[in-house]
Amino acid sequence: MKAIILAAGRGTRLVPFTDTVPKPMIKISWKPILEYSLENIYSHVDEIIIVVKYLKDEIINYFQDSFLGTKITYHIQNDKKWTAAAIRGIERKDDIILINWDSIFEKKDIDKILNLDWYWALVLETSTPEKYWIFKQDEKWFATEIVEKPTNFIWNLANLWVYKFSSEIFDLVNNIWLSSRWEYEITDAINLFLKKNKFQLINLQWEFIDVWYPWDILWANKYFLEKLTKSEINWEVEQWVTIKGNIVLWKWSILKTGTYIEWNVIFWENCVIWPNCYIRWNTVFWNNCHVWNAVEIKNSNIWDNTNIWHLTYLWDSIIWNNCNFWAWFKVANLRHDGKNMRAMVKWKLIDTWLRKLWIILWDNSKLWINTLCYPARTLMTNSTTLPWEIIK
């Protein structure tokens, strides 16, 4: 049996994070999102085919030609759009596991379904079927049709984009027509497959995480950090450091005197936390981060080569590569009216369903001393501020 993982897209809801990093390579807790999918399936198949296109070399160079002994090959998507176009041109004779890479599932769910002999899709019961691709089924729990965002209730089983097909699916995707959106859509091929094959719907039993929006990175970090049951300290912790929780402290990283850590936190390579900092609650520091004296940070994801200078207060934030916060940076994480935060995505304000969200900061941004920031603001790549500037 083979597996195909669709990983060619840019991830426009995460622009401009994905200006420099393909979405499958965005790191959650300690590894790229795509790696979680590989971990779930590698032992069940004899080949993994990763469909790539956007910034494909980042993926190919990272995973190379195998994963824990299972062969990896790469298929470069053509210029046609959408999911059916992604697998056009692939030729295999085996049954196929087809996965869209941007959801992270519990291995228990994946192990259970990959051992089934028949063809299937993984689904989730939803109270808002109008937001999803929905499967209809017959009285024997076999799928009869998949419908995009139905305006009238037809069923409540949302498609999670994890399937098992026979090799017939390749012939079907090569013969479907363009949709009304001028895209080749895998769901059109699925409907043809359903007419010829028994196709069971398998309900998700455990949790899963979708990383669609920037703030989903915080939810995903929380999910994995809560599973951290013991500390792994591989470098230096000075005297009078307090650790109340579990931490990962990787090589060349140092926690200096007076640092207070609460709950679970990760520090990767060459991070320095200077004296009297308060670090807490599901925060991840990637490589070469420096946090200077008397800084407080909570529930944040801080990527490589970022400096956070003294007396800065940073909560519920996502900070990308090569950013610099000068002294006394402050940002609010609650609205005065208590309503949910709204954030800018693809030049539209959308509801995050979060009451707390601070700042989303893209690559190479520099915020000067005493900058003040309204909550849930997004600053684009190469942003700068003046001293005492207010970001509204």
RODOVO-840207 format. One record per residue (C-alpha): x, y, z; residue in three letters. Coordinates in steps of 0.1 Angstrom, whole numbers, plus 2048, in hexadecimal, padded with zeros to 3 digits. Each point is the difference from the previous one (the first is absolute). Layout:
# RODOVO-840207
> px py pz residu
> X Y Z Ala;
...
This chain:
# RODOVO-840207
> px py pz residu
> 800 800 800 Met;
> 80C 823 7F8 Lys;
> 7F8 822 810 Ala;
> 7FD 821 7EF Ile;
> 803 820 814 Ile;
> 7F4 820 7F0 Leu;
> 819 81B 809 Ala;
> 803 817 7E2 Ala;
> 7EC 81E 80B Gly;
> 80C 821 80D Arg;
> 7E8 804 81C Gly;
> 7F1 822 7F8 Thr;
> 7EF 804 822 Arg;
> 823 800 80F Leu;
> 80F 81A 7E9 Val;
> 819 80F 805 Pro;
> 80E 7E5 818 Phe;
> 800 7EB 7E1 Thr;
> 814 81A 7EC Asp;
> 81F 7EE 80B Thr;
> 7F5 7DF 80E Val;
> 7E8 7E7 7EF Pro;
> 7E2 7FA 816 Lys;
> 808 7DA 805 Pro;
> 822 80B 80F Met;
> 7F1 817 81B Ile;
> 80C 7F2 821 Lys;
> 7E8 7F5 81B Ile;
> 811 7FB 822 Ser;
> 81E 7ED 7F3 Trp;
> 7FB 7F6 7DC Lys;
> 7F0 80A 7DF Pro;
> 7DB 7FA 7FC Ile;
> 807 7E8 7E3 Leu;
> 816 7EA 816 Glu;
> 7E2 7F7 816 Tyr;
> 7EE 7F1 7E2 Ser;
> 81F 7EC 7F7 Leu;
> 803 7F2 823 Glu;
> 7DC 7F4 7FF Asn;
> 802 7ED 7DF Ile;
> 824 7F5 7F9 Tyr;
> 7FC 7DE 810 Ser;
> 7E1 7F8 7ED His;
> 80C 806 7DC Val;
> 81E 7F7 7EA Asp;
> 802 822 7EF Glu;
> 7F7 823 809 Ile;
> 7FA 818 7E2 Ile;
> 801 825 80B Ile;
> 7F0 817 7E7 Val;
> 814 821 800 Val;
> 802 820 7ED Lys;
> 803 821 814 Tyr;
> 823 803 80F Leu;
> 804 7DB 7F9 Lys;
> 825 7FF 807 Asp;
> 7F9 808 825 Glu;
> 7EC 7E0 803 Ile;
> 816 7EA 7EA Ile;
> 820 80A 812 Asn;
> 7F2 7FA 822 Tyr;
> 7F1 7DD 7FA Phe;
> 817 7F4 7E5 Gln;
> 7F7 7DD 7F2 Asp;
> 7F4 7ED 81E Ser;
> 7EF 803 822 Phe;
> 809 7E7 81B Leu;
> 808 7E6 7E4 Gly;
> 7E1 806 7EB Thr;
> 807 80D 7DC Lys;
> 7F6 824 7F8 Ile;
> 7FB 80C 7DC Thr;
> 7F5 822 7F5 Tyr;
> 7E6 80A 7E6 His;
> 801 824 7F4 Ile;
> 7DD 80D 7FA Gln;
> 7F9 810 7DF Asn;
> 7F2 823 7FB Asp;
> 7DC 7F5 802 Lys;
> 7ED 809 820 Lys;
> 7F2 7EC 81D Trp;
> 802 7DD 80F Thr;
> 7F8 7EA 7E2 Ala;
> 81B 812 7EB Ala;
> 818 7F8 81C Ala;
> 7FF 7DA 7F9 Ile;
> 7FC 802 7DA Arg;
> 81E 7EE 7F1 Gly;
> 806 7E8 81D Ile;
> 7FE 7DC 7F5 Glu;
> 7FF 7E4 819 Arg;
> 7EE 7DE 800 Lys;
> 7FC 7FD 826 Asp;
> 7E5 80C 818 Asp;
> 807 824 80A Ile;
> 7FD 813 821 Ile;
> 7FA 825 7F6 Leu;
> 806 81B 81B Ile;
> 7FF 825 7FF Asn;
> 81D 809 816 Trp;
> 7F3 81E 814 Asp;
> 7ED 7ED 81B Ser;
> 812 7EF 81D Ile;
> 7EE 7E0 80C Phe;
> 805 7E9 81E Glu;
> 814 7E2 7F5 Lys;
> 7E5 7EA 811 Lys;
> 7E7 80B 7E6 Asp;
> 817 7FB 7E3 Ile;
> 80C 7DE 80B Asp;
> 7DC 7F4 803 Lys;
> 7F5 80B 7DE Ile;
> 81F 7F6 7EC Leu;
> 7FB 7DC 80B Asn;
> 7DE 7FE 7F0 Leu;
> 7FD 7EC 7E0 Asp;
> 7E4 814 7EE Trp;
> 800 823 7F2 Tyr;
> 7F7 81D 817 Trp;
> 802 824 80A Ala;
> 805 80F 822 Leu;
> 7E4 817 80B Val;
> 7F5 815 81E Leu;
> 7DD 808 80C Glu;
> 7FA 825 7FE Thr;
> 7E4 817 80B Ser;
> 808 818 7E4 Thr;
> 800 7EB 7E0 Pro;
> 7FB 81F 7EB Glu;
> 825 808 806 Lys;
> 80F 7DF 7F3 Tyr;
> 800 7E6 7E5 Trp;
> 7E5 7E8 80C Ile;
> 7FC 7DB 7F9 Phe;
> 7DE 7F1 7FB Lys;
> 7FC 7DB 809 Gln;
> 7E7 7E4 7FD Asp;
> 7F0 7EA 81B Glu;
> 81F 7E9 800 Lys;
> 818 81D 807 Trp;
> 80F 800 7DD Phe;
> 806 822 7F0 Ala;
> 7EA 809 7E2 Thr;
> 80B 824 7F8 Glu;
> 816 81C 80C Ile;
> 7F2 824 7FE Val;
> 811 821 806 Glu;
> 7F2 816 81B Lys;
> 7DC 7F6 7FC Pro;
> 7E6 81B 806 Thr;
> 7E6 7E7 80A Asn;
> 806 7E5 819 Phe;
> 80A 7DF 7F0 Ile;
> 816 7F1 81B Trp;
> 819 80A 81A Asn;
> 81F 7ED 7F8 Leu;
> 81C 818 7F7 Ala;
> 81C 7F4 7E8 Asn;
> 822 800 811 Leu;
> 814 7FA 7E0 Trp;
> 80E 7DE 80A Val;
> 7F6 7E3 7E9 Tyr;
> 808 7DD 7F3 Lys;
> 7FA 7FA 7DB Phe;
> 808 7E5 7E6 Ser;
> 818 80A 7E4 Ser;
> 7E0 808 7EC Glu;
> 800 823 80F Ile;
> 81D 809 7E9 Phe;
> 7EB 7F8 7E1 Asp;
> 7E3 814 80E Leu;
> 814 820 807 Val;
> 80F 7FF 7DD Asn;
> 7DC 800 7F1 Asn;
> 7ED 81A 815 Ile;
> 7F6 821 7F2 Trp;
> 809 823 80E Leu;
> 7E8 80A 81B Ser;
> 7EC 821 800 Ser;
> 81E 810 811 Arg;
> 817 7F4 7E4 Trp;
> 812 7E8 816 Glu;
> 805 7DA 800 Tyr;
> 7F0 7F5 820 Glu;
> 807 7DE 811 Ile;
> 7DC 800 80C Thr;
> 7F3 7FC 7DC Asp;
> 816 7E1 7FD Ala;
> 7F4 7F4 822 Ile;
> 7DC 801 7F5 Asn;
> 808 7EB 7E1 Leu;
> 813 7E8 817 Phe;
> 7E1 7FD 817 Leu;
> 7EA 7F5 7E3 Lys;
> 817 7E2 7FA Lys;
> 80C 7F6 822 Asn;
> 7F5 7FA 824 Lys;
> 80F 81D 814 Phe;
> 7FC 801 825 Gln;
> 801 81F 816 Leu;
> 815 7FD 820 Ile;
> 7F9 818 81C Asn;
> 81D 811 811 Leu;
> 804 7F4 824 Gln;
> 81C 816 80D Trp;
> 80B 824 7FD Glu;
> 80E 810 7E0 Phe;
> 80F 822 7F9 Ile;
> 7FC 814 7E0 Asp;
> 81B 81B 7FA Val;
> 7ED 818 7E9 Trp;
> 806 821 811 Tyr;
> 81E 80F 812 Pro;
> 7F0 7FD 822 Trp;
> 7FB 7DB 7FB Asp;
> 825 7FD 806 Ile;
> 7FA 809 824 Leu;
> 7E5 7E6 804 Trp;
> 816 7E6 7F0 Ala;
> 81D 809 817 Asn;
> 7E9 7FD 81E Lys;
> 7F4 7DE 7F5 Tyr;
> 823 7F1 7FE Phe;
> 80F 812 81E Leu;
> 7E5 7F3 816 Glu;
> 80C 7DD 7F7 Lys;
> 824 809 80D Leu;
> 802 7EA 81F Thr;
> 825 804 809 Lys;
> 81C 819 7FB Ser;
> 81D 7FC 7E9 Glu;
> 81C 817 80A Ile;
> 81F 7FD 7EA Asn;
> 812 820 808 Trp;
> 804 81A 81C Glu;
> 7E9 80A 81B Val;
> 810 819 818 Glu;
> 7FA 802 825 Gln;
> 7DF 80F 80D Trp;
> 7EC 7F7 7E2 Val;
> 7DC 7F4 808 Thr;
> 7F0 7E6 7E9 Ile;
> 7DB 7F7 808 Lys;
> 7F7 7EA 7E4 Gly;
> 813 7EC 7E5 Asn;
> 819 810 7E8 Ile;
> 815 7F7 7E2 Val;
> 822 812 801 Leu;
> 814 7F7 7E2 Trp;
> 826 804 7F9 Lys;
> 811 821 806 Trp;
> 7E1 80F 811 Ser;
> 803 810 822 Ile;
> 7E7 80B 81B Leu;
> 811 81A 815 Lys;
> 7FB 808 825 Thr;
> 7DE 80B 80B Gly;
> 7ED 7F2 7E2 Thr;
> 7DD 7F3 80B Tyr;
> 7F0 7E7 7E9 Ile;
> 7DC 7F5 805 Glu;
> 7EF 7E3 7EE Trp;
> 80F 7F0 7E1 Asn;
> 819 813 7EA Val;
> 818 7F7 7E4 Ile;
> 822 810 7F9 Phe;
> 812 7F3 7E1 Trp;
> 824 807 7F7 Glu;
> 815 81D 80B Asn;
> 7E5 813 813 Cys;
> 80A 817 81D Val;
> 7E7 80A 81A Ile;
> 810 81C 815 Trp;
> 7F9 806 825 Pro;
> 7DE 806 810 Asn;
> 7EB 7F6 7E2 Cys;
> 7DD 7F0 805 Tyr;
> 7F9 7E6 7E5 Ile;
> 7E0 7EC 801 Arg;
> 7E3 7ED 7F1 Trp;
> 807 7EE 7E0 Asn;
> 81C 816 7F2 Thr;
> 818 7F3 7E5 Val;
> 821 811 7F8 Phe;
> 811 7F4 7E0 Trp;
> 826 805 7F9 Asn;
> 816 81D 809 Asn;
> 7E6 814 815 Cys;
> 80B 818 81B His;
> 7E9 80D 81B Val;
> 80F 81B 815 Trp;
> 7FB 80B 824 Asn;
> 7DD 802 810 Ala;
> 7EB 7F5 7E2 Val;
> 7DF 7EE 804 Glu;
> 7F4 7E8 7E5 Ile;
> 7E2 7E9 7FF Lys;
> 7F0 7E8 7E7 Asn;
> 815 80C 7E2 Ser;
> 812 7F0 7E3 Asn;
> 821 812 7F9 Ile;
> 815 7F5 7E2 Trp;
> 825 802 7F8 Asp;
> 817 81D 806 Asn;
> 7E8 816 814 Thr;
> 80B 818 81B Asn;
> 7E8 80C 81B Ile;
> 810 81C 815 Trp;
> 7FB 808 824 His;
> 7DF 80A 811 Leu;
> 7EB 7F3 7E3 Thr;
> 7DE 7F0 806 Tyr;
> 7F5 7E7 7E5 Leu;
> 7E2 7E8 802 Trp;
> 7ED 7EA 7E8 Asp;
> 815 80A 7E2 Ser;
> 810 7F1 7E1 Ile;
> 822 80E 7F8 Ile;
> 812 7F5 7E0 Trp;
> 825 800 7F7 Asn;
> 819 81C 805 Asn;
> 7EA 817 815 Cys;
> 80C 81A 819 Asn;
> 7EC 80E 81D Phe;
> 812 81D 810 Trp;
> 7FB 809 825 Ala;
> 7DE 807 810 Trp;
> 7EB 7F2 7E3 Phe;
> 7DC 7FB 80D Lys;
> 7E1 7F2 7EF Val;
> 7DC 7FA 80C Ala;
> 7F1 7DD 7FC Asn;
> 7DB 808 809 Leu;
> 7E6 816 7F1 Arg;
> 7EF 819 816 His;
> 7DE 7F3 7F6 Asp;
> 809 7DC 808 Gly;
> 7F7 7F4 7DD Lys;
> 814 7E7 7EC Asn;
> 820 80C 7EF Met;
> 7FE 806 7DA Arg;
> 820 7FE 7EB Ala;
> 809 808 7DD Met;
> 803 7E2 7E8 Val;
> 802 805 7DA Lys;
> 7F8 824 805 Trp;
> 7DF 7F8 813 Lys;
> 7F8 802 825 Leu;
> 7F4 7DF 80D Ile;
> 7F5 7F3 821 Asp;
> 81B 7EC 811 Thr;
> 7E8 7F2 81B Trp;
> 81B 80A 819 Leu;
> 7FC 819 81D Arg;
> 826 805 803 Lys;
> 817 806 7E3 Leu;
> 81D 818 7FF Trp;
> 816 805 7E2 Ile;
> 808 7EC 7E1 Ile;
> 822 80C 7F3 Leu;
> 810 7F5 7DF Trp;
> 824 7FC 7F6 Asp;
> 81B 81B 806 Asn;
> 7EA 818 814 Ser;
> 80F 81A 818 Lys;
> 7EB 810 81B Leu;
> 812 81D 811 Trp;
> 800 80A 825 Ile;
> 7DF 808 811 Asn;
> 7EB 7F4 7E3 Thr;
> 7DC 7FA 80A Leu;
> 7E9 7E8 7EE Cys;
> 7DA 7FA 7FE Tyr;
> 7F5 7DC 803 Pro;
> 7FF 7E7 7E3 Ala;
> 815 815 7E8 Arg;
> 814 7F1 7E3 Thr;
> 820 810 7F5 Leu;
> 80D 7F6 7DE Met;
> 823 7F6 7F5 Thr;
> 81B 81A 806 Asn;
> 7EA 816 816 Ser;
> 80F 81B 816 Thr;
> 7F3 818 81A Thr;
> 80D 821 80E Leu;
> 806 805 826 Pro;
> 7DF 805 812 Trp;
> 7EC 7F7 7E2 Glu;
> 7DD 7F1 806 Ile;
> 7F5 7E4 7E8 Ile;
> 7DB 804 7FC Lys;
